[in-house]
Amino acid sequence: MKNTLIIGATPNPARYAYRAAQMLKSKGHSIVNVGIKNGEVAGVAIEKPEEIHHDIDTVTMYIGPALQSDYFDYLLKTKPRRVVFNPGTENDKLEGFLNENGIETLNACTLVLLATGQY
């Protein structure tokens, strides 16, 4: 199972980040919720991007490119194995930065990856 950090976590059940958190947990993955909203998702509190987690396999991105610049250093310090850019979050600049630092990137939908057993 993959320890997954969700950037853009929200307690709003209409959002894809919420659905991803629920699905990740239901498939047995542990999650870390990071976002600007207060609350919890799938029984896990949403935290601000301050604490660096060093045991993250995958980061799944649910914020657009305009907000991602604040996360470059956070991602580098977290050093996940890969970052999944969900539809609408693709960012060539961030992808290049991550690849240069040995972090795999993938343009895909976390929900589809989970539903098809490709996560």
N, C-alpha and C positions, 0 to 999 in steps of 0.2 A: 504494500500500500504506500501511496505517495503522500508525504506531508506537503500540503498545498497552501500557499499564501494567496489570498484573494484581495487584490487592490481595487478598491471601489465598492467594498462591501456595504450593503444597505439593509435595513430592516423592512424595506418595502417589498412585499411579496410579488408585485407586478414587474420587478426588475430582474434581468437575467443573472446578475450577480447573486441575488437571493436564491434563485432557482439552482444555480451552480453550487452554492454552499450546501443546500439541502441534498442535492444529488450526490455530491462528493461524500458527504457524511453517510448517506444511505448505502453507498458502495464500499464503505469501510475506510475511506481516506480520512486522515486527520486534517483539520483546517486551522488557519490563522486568518481572522478577518481584519482587514486594514481599510480604514476609510475616514471620512469626515463626519459621518452621521454617528449619533449615539444609539446604543441599543445592542441587540445581539441577533445572531442568525444561526440557526441550527444548534442552539444551545451554547454558542461561543460568542463572547463579547466582541464588539467592534473596537479595535484600538487605533490610536493615531500612529502614523509612521515614524515612531521614535525609537522603539525597542528593535534592535537588530536580532533577527532569528538566524541561527547558523545551521539549522537542520532542515532547510527547505529544499525539497526536490523540484517543485514546480511553482511558479508564480503565474496566476491567471489574471489578465489585465481587463478591467472593466471601466477604465476612464479613458477619455479621448486624448489625442496627442497634445492638445492645448494645456492639459493639466499634468502631463507626464514629466515635464522638465524638472519638477520638484522631486521626482523619484529616482533620477539617475544615480546619485550617490547611495541612496537607500538600497537600490537593487544591487549595486556593486558590492556594498558591504554585506548584504544578505548572501550573495554568491549562490543563487539557486543553480540547479543543473540546467533548467530551461525556463523560458518565459513564453506563455501562450498569449498571443495577441488575438483577442476575440474580434468578430466583425465590428468595424467602426473604431477600433483602437490601434490599427496598424500605424507604425511610425518608423520610417526608414532610418532616421537619425538615431533613434534609441536602439533599433535592431542592430545597426552597425556598431554602435558603442558596446552593446552587450556581446556581440560576436567577437569583437576585438579583445574583449576581456574573458574569453573562454566560456561564455554562457550561450547555450543553444537557444534559438528563437523559432517559433512556429506560428504561422498565421492560420488559425483554425478556431473552431467553436468548441469550447470545453464541454458543453452539453452534448454535442454530437459525438465527440471523442468518447465520453463516458457511455453514451447510449449504444455505441457500436463496439465497445470493448477495446478501443484503440488508445485509451488514456494512458 
